[in-house]
Amino acid sequence: MNNEEIFKVAARFKLKGKLESISRYGSGHINDTFLAICRTEESENRYILRRINGYVFKRPEIVIENTRMVLDYIKERLRENGREELIERTASLVESGDGKFYIRDESGGFWCAMPFCKKIYTIDFVETEEHAYQAAKAFGGFQKLVIDADYEKFKPSIPDFHNTMKRFERLVDIIEKNPANRNSSAKKEIAFALRNEHLPSKIKKLLEDKTIPLRLTHNDTKINNVLFDEDTNQAVCVIDLDTVMSGTALFDFGDMVRTSTCAAAEDETDLSIVFMNIKIFEALVKGYLEELNGVLTNDEIENLVYGAELIIYEQAIRFLTDYLEGDVYYKTDYQEHNLDRTKNQFALLKSVQKQKTEMERIVNKISNNGE
């Protein structure tokens, strides 16, 4: 879309002031995000405009409705807890001219708008233990606020998003069909994926036996989904609620480990620098359990390290499946891109498995000290 078309979209929301400029914002890979600046005689008002990716989210209206419901729920919990000062810094949706919380553009695309919080910033990579601690505390705080929410009221924005067994079964099917004739170039990765079938099998059993409860979870716990205060450098809240739906604490914690404990990019080909940083991991555990110790069940806490294994494995087989299928889902820059991503994530998984005993010792120590 050109700038004129985006201006037309923005004008359909109830923004305060005259719309002066719109520019691309952030580093997200899924939705198109823009910063809109409006001005009145007294103030400058900023808004985030987002066009929801209709390929990833087949029913964008579900994304928007889930976002509205979880924000309303969080604000109600904050009022009940006497923390009204945080409500102003909690995200909210802007109404459109017809009273909805989204608009559709001329091509059918779904857009939503949110006020841009003042004096906040985001970061794309975890560089310090404090970053990890603050991010984990923010996601733990989010989980604590919605711990009693009825997850069944939230429709899945991406069905089977963390259904690792289903993703494994799809991988097996693609291996058998070999549609892009690439199996021979991924023999080691295929073998490693099949040897670790116990990872998706375990979560399937934990959920079927109800050993691990389903909860309302964030499901995208990257650090760039945390807002930090410019003055204190402390985490304020979490954003990007597109994938808020039923899940488990293992998914959220596991994805924090996957995205925060390795300094290398997920397509880094020098696998010697792809490893799990145990100090960053410990900071994640401290921040997460500072909010959730006594809230999560013992079974959830005991399986947090397994959650890291599971989510890293899940992402790896998603890359591998896409590579074997001919790169139909993820954007790639070269033919072996998805295969390199697979090797990268499997290297990270091996690092976690190598350090698993120490990771579990850390979780046990912090959870027991918190009692």
Stockholm file with secondary structure:
# STOCKHOLM 1.0

chainA/1-371         MNNEEIFKVAARFKLKGKLESISRYGSGHINDTFLAICRTEESENRYILRRINGYVFKRPEIVIENTRMVLDYIKERLRENGREELIERTASLVESGDGKFYIRDESGGFWCAMPFCKKIYTIDFVETEEHAYQAAKAFGGFQKLVIDADYEKFKPSIPDFHNTMKRFERLVDIIEKNPANRNSSAKKEIAFALRNEHLPSKIKKLLEDKTIPLRLTHNDTKINNVLFDEDTNQAVCVIDLDTVMSGTALFDFGDMVRTSTCAAAEDETDLSIVFMNIKIFEALVKGYLEELNGVLTNDEIENLVYGAELIIYEQAIRFLTDYLEGDVYYKTDYQEHNLDRTKNQFALLKSVQKQKTEMERIVNKISNNGE
#=GR chainA/1-371 SS CCHHHHHHHHHTBCCSSEEEEEEECSCCSSSEEEEEEEECSSCEEEEEEEECCTTTCSCHHHHHHHHHHHHHHHHHHHHHTTCGGGGGGSCCCCCBTTSCSCEECTTSCEEEEEECCTTEECCSSCCSHHHHHHHHHHHHHHHHHTTTSCGGGSCCSSTTTTCHHHHHHHHHHHHHHCTTSCGGGGHHHHHHHHHTTHHHHHHHHHHHTTSSCCEEECSCCCGGGEEEETTTCCEEEECCCTTCEEECHHHHHHHHHHHHSCCSCTTCSCGGGCCCCHHHHHHHHHHHHHHHTTTSCHHHHHTHHHHHHHHHHHHHHHHHHHHHHTSCSSCCSSTTHHHHHHHHHHHHHHHHHHTHHHHHHHHHHHHHHTC
#=GC SS_cons         CCHHHHHHHHHTBCCSSEEEEEEECSCCSSSEEEEEEEECSSCEEEEEEEECCTTTCSCHHHHHHHHHHHHHHHHHHHHHTTCGGGGGGSCCCCCBTTSCSCEECTTSCEEEEEECCTTEECCSSCCSHHHHHHHHHHHHHHHHHTTTSCGGGSCCSSTTTTCHHHHHHHHHHHHHHCTTSCGGGGHHHHHHHHHTTHHHHHHHHHHHTTSSCCEEECSCCCGGGEEEETTTCCEEEECCCTTCEEECHHHHHHHHHHHHSCCSCTTCSCGGGCCCCHHHHHHHHHHHHHHHTTTSCHHHHHTHHHHHHHHHHHHHHHHHHHHHHTSCSSCCSSTTHHHHHHHHHHHHHHHHHHTHHHHHHHHHHHHHHTC
//
